[in-house]
Amino acid sequence: MKLFLFTTFSVLILVSAREFSTCELVRQLRHHGFPESKMRDWVCLIEKESGRRNDVIGMMNADGSWDHGLFQINDRYWCNRSNWPGKECHVTCDQLRSEDIGPAARCAKLIFARHGFSAWYAWRDHCQGALPQIGHC
């Protein structure tokens, strides 16, 4: 019983909901080493994919997979739905929905290194040529 309560409490702490303001998001992305030259692209991607919310799980995809967190990272290839880190990013999907965006940021950078922004439908459909202004941040 104690293990169950500890596990449940840990998950509740790990996956707390947060909607970042645009400037909070920019500060977090800078902190995690995202390049300034692509900052507007990353902000647009996150705004369109998750509405700047860390706890979002998208609708089920046609293949039965789900997308998680700020970057809406897919669990078919990148994160493990169980409690054990795994798949390409070596993280659990819960970690991608954490208020600490470090694991999600590392995973998003890995995806970007392999596929560029075209890995995200929202960026392809909404961000090319229509990037948000972040100069005030």
N, C-alpha and C positions, 0 to 999 in steps of 0.2 A: 504494500500500500504506500509506504514512504517513497519507493522508487517511482511509482506512478505519479504521485503528487509532485515530486521533484521534476520529473520529465515534463509533465504538463505545465508547471510553473516556468521551467526553463524555456519552453516553446513560446509561452505567452510573453515572456520578456524579450526573447529573440525577435519575434515578429510583431512589433508594435507599429501601429499605423502612424504615418507621418506624411503630410503634404508639404513639400519644400516650396518656399517662395522662389521666384526666378533667381534672385541674388543669392539666397542660401544655396541653391543648386550650383550656381557658378562657383561659389567659394568651395563647396565640397569637391567639385570636379577639378578645380585648380589644386586643391590639397592632395588629390589622388593622381596628379601628374598628367591630366589631360592637356593637350597642347592648345595654347591660346588661338592658334590659327584655325582650329576646328571647333572652338568652344561653341559658337552659335549653332553649328550642326548638331553637336551633342545635346545642347539645350532643346533644340527643336525636336530631335528624336525622342527625348524623354517626355517632353510635353505632349507629343502626339501618341506615344506608346502607352504612357501610364498616367498622364495628367500630373506628373511630378510626385506621385504617391509611391512609396516604397513597398506597400503591402499588397499591391494589385496582383491578382491572378486572372489572366485573360480567359476568354471562352475557350472551350475545348476545340482544338484544331481537328481537321478532317482525319488525321492519322492517330487521334486519341491522345496526343501530347497537349501540354499546357505551357503557357508563357508566364514568367514570374518577375515581379519587382519593377523597379524604375525603368530598366532597359527592356523589360519583357523578354527575358532570355528563356529559350525553349528547353524543356526537360527531356526531350528525346535524345539530344546529343550532349548538352552542356552541364546539367545538374542532376543530382540524384534525389528522387522523391522520398527515399527512406532517410533514416537518421544518420547514415554513413556517407561522408563525402565521396563523390565519385564522378564518373564521366569525364569529359574533356577539361572542364574547369576545376575538377577536384573539390567541389562544394556540394552542399545539400541545397535543394530549392528553397528551404526555409532561410538559409543564409543570404540568398538573393533578395529576400523580402525584409531583411533586417534594416533597422534604422541606421546601423553602421554600414555605409554603402561600399566599404572596402572590398569585400568579396565580389559584389556585383560589378564594381568598377574594374577589378582585375579580369573578370570573366568577359566583360564587354570589350576590353582592350584586346583580349585574345581573339575574340570573334572578329573584331575590326581588322586585326593584323592578318587574318586568314581571308576575310571576305569583303572588307571595306563596309561602307554604310549600306551598300545594297543588300546586306544580310537582313535589314529591317524594312519591312513593307511600308511602315509609316514614314520613314525617311524618304524612300523612293516616291511615295505618293503625295507627300505634303511638304517636304523640306527643301527640295531642289529649287532654288531661286526665291524662296519665301522664308528666310531665316529671321528669327526674333532679334530685336535690338537688345543688347546687353551692356552697352556703354556706360549706363548708370550704375552698373555693379562693380 
